[in-house]
Amino acid sequence: MGAGEADPEGQMRIAGLREGIRALGWIEGQNITLDVRFANGDPRLMRDYTLAFVEAKPDLIVVNGTPALDAVFRATKTIPVVF
C-alpha cells in the first residue's frame, strides 16, 4: 500500500481483499499468507518493501496505486502482479 496504515481507504481495500479471498475458500494462515506493508507515500520505503517481496519469491504480488505498481515492475518481470 502506498498510503499509511491509518488511511481509511487503504484499510477498506485490504478488508475487501481479505473478504474476497475468504469467499473463494482461502484461509489466512492455512492456505494463504498476506503480507501487507504501508509505505506512507515514501518512495524509498516502497522500493525497499518491493525488493523484500521479490526476494521472498511469492506466488503473487498485489499492489494498490501506480507508484507501487511502478516499483514492482522495476523489480521483477517474473512474479505475477495484480493491480
PyMOL commands that set and color helices and strands:
alter all, ss='L'
color gray80, all
select helices_A, chain A and resi 8-23+43-56+66-75
alter helices_A, ss='H'
color red, helices_A
select strands_A, chain A and resi 61-62+81-82
alter strands_A, ss='S'
color yellow, strands_A
deselect
rebuild
show_as cartoon
